[in-house]
Amino acid sequence: MIRETTLILAVLASGAVQAFAAEPIEGSWKTASGETAAISKCGSAYCVTLKTGKHAGKQIGMMSGTGSDYKGEITDPEANKTYNGSGSVSGNALKMKGCVMSVFCKTQTWSRL
């Protein structure tokens, strides 16, 4: 009985660890403005490059991190201004945040394609 209980607990714990495994940031994302952005490994970081729209081909960010949380810089291609940024992946959603002086921040949610 103790052995069966231990086996069941081990299986349940294994499933819980897999359920909390981080989602990858790499892939194609639909931005808040409707363009497609690709996030891919570039060196030890992840580069964010627009694939569609007026600024297609432009790298608009670089982030480092692991798991579901990333930090770096993100550029507003329309204003051509770069901000301290962060990204947080949750399932098929990527919450992107850009801040000026860590006080004035704007958040967008991108969707995985």
N, C-alpha and C positions, 0 to 999 in steps of 0.2 A: 504494500500500500504506500509506504513512504517513497519507494523507488518510483512508482507511477506518478505520484504527486510531484516529485522532483522533475521528472521528465515533462510533465504538463507545464509546470512553471517555466522550465527552460524554453520550451516551444513558444509560450506566450511572451516571454521576455525577448526572444529573438524577433518575433513579429513586431513588437513595440519598437525595437531599435530600427527595423526597416521602415516603419511608418514615420519615424522622425528623421530619416535620412534627408539630407539637404537636396534641394532641387538644383540642377545645374543652371548657371547663368548663360552658358553658351547656347546660341541658337538664333532664330529670327523672331523679331518682336514687332508688333504694330504699335507705333508711338501714339501719344495723345493727339497729335495733329494728323494722324492717318498714314504717315510714311512707314516704310519697313526699315528697321535697323537690324544689322547683324552684329552679334557679340561673339567674338572669337578670341582664342588664346593668341597673345603676341608677346613673346618673351615670357617674363614671369607675371605678366598682367593680362587683362582682358581689354581688347580694343572695341569701341562702339563705332560702327561705320554705317552711315545712311546708304541704303541700297535703292531707294526710290525717291521721287520728288525733286524739287528744284535744286537741292544740295546733294544729290546722289553722288556717292563716291567719297564724300567728305567724312573724315574721322572726327567724331564729335565727343569722344570721351575715352578715358583710360581708367580702369579700376583694378584694384587688387583686393584679394580676400579669398576666403574659403567658406564652405558651407553655403549658407543662404545670405550672408552679409558681405557687402563689398564697399570700398571707399576709394575715392580718387577725384577726378575732375570731369566735368561735363560742360559742353559748350552749347549755347543756344545759337544755332547756325543762322537764324534770321538776324539777330542783333550782333552776332560774332563776339559774344562775351562768354568768358569761361568762369565757372563757379566751382567751389568745393562741392563735391557730390558724394552721394551714397546710393546704393541699390540694395534692395531686399527682395529675394525671390520667395514666393509662396504659391506653390502649384503652378498654374499657368499665368500668374500675375507677377509683374516686376514693378515694384514701387521705386521710382527714381526721384531723388530729392537733390536740389541744387540750392546752395546758400551763399549769401554775401556776408562776410564777417561772422559767420555762424549764427546770425540773428535773423536776417531776412531770408526766408526759405520759401521755395515753391516745390510742390510735390505733384508728380504725374504718375498714373498707373498705366503701364504698357501691358499688352496681351501677347502671349506666346502664339506664334503662327504654326 
